[in-house]
Amino acid sequence: MRVTFKSLSRYADVLSEQWLLIISIAGVIGTSLYLHQPPSLAREDLQIIFILAVLFIAVKGLERSGLLAWLSQKIERGAFLPAKLVCVTFFLSMLVTNDVALLVMVPLTLALNTDRKDILVILEALAANAGSALTPFGNPQNLFIYWYYHLEPQQFITTISPFCLLFLVLLTLAAFSVQQRNAVVSHYPSLLPHRTAWIYLLLLVLVILTVLRVLPVSIGFIVVAYALLFDRKSLGIDYSLLFTLICFFVISENMKGILAVRLQHSTHVFLSSALASQVISNVPAALLFAKFTPHWQALLWGTNVGGFGSLIGSLANVIAYRLYLAHDETSRYLAFTGKFLLFGYTAFAVGISMYFVLPG
């Protein structure tokens, strides 16, 4: 069987896009063989996976309804555009996750007639990571930590709010410092949200109430049923990400059986999870370290600070980076990568300093 350059290129693309999934599958196989037992998941892990899937479906439907695109068009009008783009990304990520916020805001930014797209996209990636940290449903690692440690909304938000608020101030100031020479004109035609937007808004509220334990987990089947009956395209969520998370749930269970240790000091938890996020991303780091420590505050800080830094510290970073590189009018990829890492690791250093300086 002859292997062509085209087929090799196709395999390389798959590896570059699905490397985390491939590693996670290998981790499941390796740890399960070591323990001589089949992969297994705890009942609570299955609940978290189900809630994540339902959240993805509700947000996908909201995105398909055009409401998010309509809102993004509204904010591009008027003055102080860089600050508005960063702030809207920050607050939007709290409700629809950091990944979706970037999928909405980065294409809008790239469609603008401005000369500082690279800096704006980088600031939006940082804003999405910082803003999503504030709510239990802002990103997958937050939802997992919230459910795994049986937390209350107030204690969760109180713990992480200094991190979010300080970065909101810093990123807003950075956005105000961005000088734009060109006029701002969108390439997109005027959009109006579809009537299903209100239905998906209601479904998203139901999912949020489920995350907060106001409603039972079974309420999530309403979202699935609506998508199956009326909008099957909303079921087209990122199943690769979902299956990757399932694999890391299994790996974390297996690692608990292999190591059977605890990270005793909160500082060790914070630094270990933040640094591990640079290599395996912050969601897998949260799943892994939670099995070994009761210090949820340190883990919450560590995995959210760990979203800064490397391109794979957070999947949101990968999304922003790929959207920028894939755009027709962008260039100087090496310079953009250098800026992305410089801004990211500056934020990473600030986040680590905050943990040790702020009282808590």
C-alpha positions in Angstrom: 0.0 0.0 0.0 1.6 3.2 -1.2 1.6 6.2 1.2 1.3 9.5 -0.6 2.3 12.9 0.6 -1.4 13.9 0.6 -2.3 11.0 2.9 0.6 11.8 5.2 -0.6 15.4 5.3 -4.0 14.3 6.2 -2.6 12.1 9.1 -0.6 15.1 10.3 -3.7 17.3 10.4 -5.5 14.7 12.4 -2.6 14.4 14.9 -2.3 18.2 15.2 -6.1 18.5 15.9 -6.7 15.5 18.0 -3.4 15.0 19.8 -5.0 15.4 23.3 -7.7 12.8 22.5 -5.0 10.4 21.2 -2.9 10.8 24.3 -6.0 10.4 26.6 -7.0 7.1 24.9 -3.4 5.9 25.3 -3.5 6.9 28.9 -6.7 5.0 29.5 -5.3 1.9 27.9 -2.0 2.1 29.7 -3.4 2.7 33.2 -6.1 0.1 32.8 -3.6 -2.6 31.7 -1.3 -1.7 34.6 -4.2 -2.2 37.0 -5.5 -5.3 35.2 -9.0 -3.9 35.2 -11.4 -2.5 32.6 -12.0 1.3 32.5 -14.7 2.5 34.9 -16.4 5.7 35.9 -18.0 6.7 39.1 -21.7 7.7 39.1 -20.8 11.3 39.9 -18.4 11.4 37.0 -21.2 10.3 34.7 -23.4 13.1 36.0 -20.7 15.7 35.3 -20.2 14.4 31.8 -23.9 14.4 31.1 -24.3 18.0 32.4 -21.3 19.1 30.2 -22.8 17.5 27.2 -26.2 19.2 27.8 -24.5 22.5 28.4 -22.6 22.1 25.1 -25.9 21.4 23.3 -27.7 24.4 24.8 -24.9 26.7 23.9 -24.6 25.2 20.4 -28.3 25.9 19.8 -27.9 29.4 21.1 -25.0 30.0 18.8 -27.0 28.6 15.8 -29.9 30.8 16.6 -27.8 33.9 15.7 -28.3 35.7 19.0 -24.6 35.7 19.8 -23.6 37.0 16.4 -26.3 39.7 16.6 -25.0 40.8 20.0 -21.4 40.9 18.7 -22.5 43.2 15.9 -24.1 45.6 18.3 -20.9 46.0 20.3 -18.7 46.9 17.3 -20.4 50.3 16.9 -19.1 53.4 18.6 -15.9 54.3 20.4 -13.5 52.4 22.6 -13.8 49.3 20.4 -10.8 47.4 21.8 -12.0 47.8 25.4 -15.6 46.7 24.4 -14.3 43.6 22.6 -12.2 42.5 25.6 -14.9 43.3 28.2 -17.7 41.6 26.2 -15.5 38.5 25.7 -14.8 38.5 29.5 -18.5 38.7 30.5 -19.8 36.5 27.7 -17.4 33.7 28.7 -19.0 33.5 32.1 -22.3 32.4 30.6 -21.5 30.5 27.4 -18.0 29.1 28.2 -14.7 30.5 27.2 -14.5 28.4 24.0 -17.9 29.7 22.6 -17.1 33.3 23.6 -14.0 33.1 21.4 -15.8 31.4 18.6 -18.1 34.4 18.5 -15.7 37.3 19.2 -12.6 36.3 17.3 -14.2 36.0 13.9 -15.9 39.4 14.5 -12.6 40.9 15.4 -10.9 39.5 12.3 -13.7 40.9 10.2 -12.9 44.5 11.3 -10.8 46.9 9.3 -8.1 47.5 11.9 -4.4 47.1 12.1 -4.1 45.5 15.6 -6.0 42.3 15.1 -3.2 40.2 16.6 -3.1 42.0 19.9 -6.9 42.2 20.1 -7.2 38.4 19.6 -4.6 37.7 22.2 -6.3 40.0 24.7 -9.7 38.3 24.0 -8.1 34.9 24.6 -6.8 36.1 28.0 -10.2 37.7 28.8 -12.1 34.5 28.0 -9.9 32.5 30.3 -10.2 35.1 33.1 -13.9 35.7 32.8 -14.9 32.1 32.5 -13.1 31.4 35.8 -15.8 33.3 37.8 -18.7 30.9 37.3 -19.1 27.1 37.9 -20.4 26.8 34.3 -17.8 29.1 32.6 -15.5 26.3 31.7 -15.3 22.5 32.1 -12.7 22.4 34.9 -14.8 24.8 37.0 -17.9 22.7 36.5 -16.0 19.6 37.5 -14.5 21.2 40.6 -17.8 22.6 41.7 -19.6 19.3 41.5 -16.7 17.1 42.7 -16.3 19.1 45.9 -20.0 19.8 46.4 -19.5 23.5 46.6 -22.0 26.4 47.1 -22.1 29.2 44.5 -21.1 31.8 47.1 -18.0 30.1 48.3 -16.9 29.2 44.7 -17.3 32.8 43.4 -15.8 34.4 46.6 -12.7 32.2 46.2 -11.9 33.0 42.6 -13.4 36.5 42.3 -10.1 38.4 43.2 -8.4 36.6 40.2 -11.1 37.5 37.8 -11.6 41.1 38.9 -7.9 42.0 38.9 -7.5 40.6 35.4 -10.6 42.4 34.2 -9.0 45.7 35.3 -5.6 44.8 33.8 -7.0 43.6 30.5 -9.3 46.6 30.2 -6.4 48.9 30.7 -4.3 47.0 28.2 -7.2 47.3 25.7 -7.5 51.0 26.2 -3.8 51.2 25.3 -4.3 49.6 21.9 -4.1 52.4 19.3 -6.0 51.9 16.1 -5.4 53.9 13.0 -8.0 52.5 10.7 -11.8 53.0 10.6 -13.8 50.1 11.9 -16.1 48.5 9.4 -17.6 45.0 9.6 -17.6 42.7 6.6 -20.7 40.9 7.9 -24.2 41.7 6.8 -26.7 42.8 9.4 -28.1 39.8 11.3 -31.3 39.2 13.4 -31.5 36.3 15.8 -33.9 33.4 15.0 -36.9 32.9 17.2 -35.3 29.8 18.7 -32.9 32.1 20.5 -35.4 32.6 23.3 -36.0 28.8 23.6 -32.3 28.1 23.9 -31.9 31.0 26.4 -34.5 29.2 28.5 -32.8 25.9 28.1 -29.5 27.4 29.0 -31.1 28.8 32.2 -32.3 25.3 33.1 -28.8 23.9 32.6 -27.3 26.6 34.8 -29.9 25.9 37.5 -28.9 22.2 37.2 -25.3 23.1 37.6 -26.1 25.1 40.7 -28.1 22.1 42.0 -31.4 24.0 42.1 -32.9 21.5 39.6 -32.2 17.8 39.3 -29.8 16.4 36.7 -32.6 14.7 34.9 -33.8 18.2 33.7 -31.0 18.0 31.2 -33.0 15.4 29.2 -35.4 18.3 28.2 -32.5 19.9 26.3 -31.6 16.6 24.6 -35.2 15.9 23.7 -35.8 19.4 22.2 -32.6 19.1 20.1 -33.6 15.6 18.9 -37.2 16.6 18.0 -36.7 20.1 16.6 -33.0 21.0 16.0 -30.8 18.1 15.5 -27.9 20.2 14.2 -27.5 21.5 17.7 -26.4 18.0 18.6 -23.3 18.6 16.5 -21.1 19.5 19.5 -17.4 18.9 20.0 -17.6 15.2 20.7 -13.9 14.9 20.5 -13.6 17.2 23.5 -16.3 15.3 25.4 -14.7 12.0 24.7 -11.3 13.4 25.8 -12.9 14.5 29.1 -14.3 11.0 29.6 -10.9 9.5 29.0 -9.3 11.8 31.6 -12.1 10.9 34.1 -11.1 7.2 33.7 -7.4 8.1 33.9 -7.9 10.1 37.1 -9.8 7.1 38.6 -7.0 4.8 37.6 -4.2 7.1 38.8 -6.0 7.2 42.2 -5.6 3.5 42.4 -2.0 3.5 41.2 -0.7 6.3 43.4 -3.1 6.3 46.4 -1.5 9.5 47.7 -2.6 13.0 48.6 -1.1 16.3 47.9 -0.8 17.6 51.4 -0.1 21.3 51.0 -2.3 23.8 49.1 0.8 25.5 47.7 1.9 22.2 46.1 -1.6 21.7 44.7 -1.7 25.2 43.2 1.8 25.1 41.6 1.4 21.5 40.4 -1.9 22.0 38.7 -0.8 25.4 37.2 2.4 23.9 35.8 0.7 20.6 34.7 -1.8 22.7 32.7 1.0 24.0 30.6 1.6 20.5 29.3 -1.7 18.6 29.4 -4.2 21.6 29.5 -6.1 22.8 32.5 -9.2 20.6 32.2 -7.3 17.3 32.4 -5.2 18.8 35.2 -8.3 19.5 37.3 -9.6 16.0 36.7 -6.3 14.4 37.7 -5.4 16.4 40.8 -8.8 16.5 42.3 -8.5 12.8 43.1 -5.5 13.5 45.4 -6.4 16.6 47.3 -9.1 18.3 49.5 -7.6 21.7 48.7 -10.2 22.7 46.1 -9.4 26.5 46.4 -5.8 25.9 45.4 -6.9 23.6 42.5 -9.4 26.1 41.3 -6.8 28.9 41.2 -4.1 26.6 39.8 -6.1 25.3 36.8 -7.5 28.8 36.0 -4.1 30.4 36.2 -2.8 27.5 34.2 -5.1 28.5 31.4 -2.6 31.3 30.7 0.8 30.6 29.4 1.3 27.9 26.7 -0.9 27.5 23.7 -2.3 24.3 25.2 -2.8 25.6 28.7 -6.4 26.0 27.8 -8.4 24.8 24.8 -9.6 28.3 24.5 -6.1 29.3 23.6 -6.0 26.8 20.8 -9.3 28.1 19.4 -8.2 31.7 19.4 -4.8 30.8 17.9 -6.2 28.6 15.1 -9.0 31.1 14.2 -6.3 33.8 13.8 -4.0 31.6 11.7 -6.9 30.4 9.5 -8.1 33.9 8.6 -7.3 35.0 5.0 -5.9 38.4 5.9 -3.6 37.4 8.8 0.1 36.9 8.3 3.4 36.9 10.2 2.5 33.7 12.1 5.8 33.4 13.9 5.5 37.0 15.3 1.9 36.3 16.4 3.0 33.1 18.2 5.7 35.0 20.0 3.3 37.7 21.1 0.7 35.1 22.1 3.3 33.4 24.4 4.7 36.6 25.7 1.3 37.9 26.8 0.2 34.5 28.0 3.2 33.9 30.2 3.1 37.4 31.5 -0.5 36.7 32.6 0.6 33.4 34.0 3.3 35.1 36.1 0.8 37.7 37.3 -1.7 35.0 38.3 0.9 33.0 40.3 2.0 36.2 42.1 -1.6 37.0 42.9 -2.1 33.7 44.6 0.8 34.3 47.0 0.2 38.0 47.5 -3.6 38.2 47.9 -5.0 37.1 51.3 -7.2 34.0 51.2 
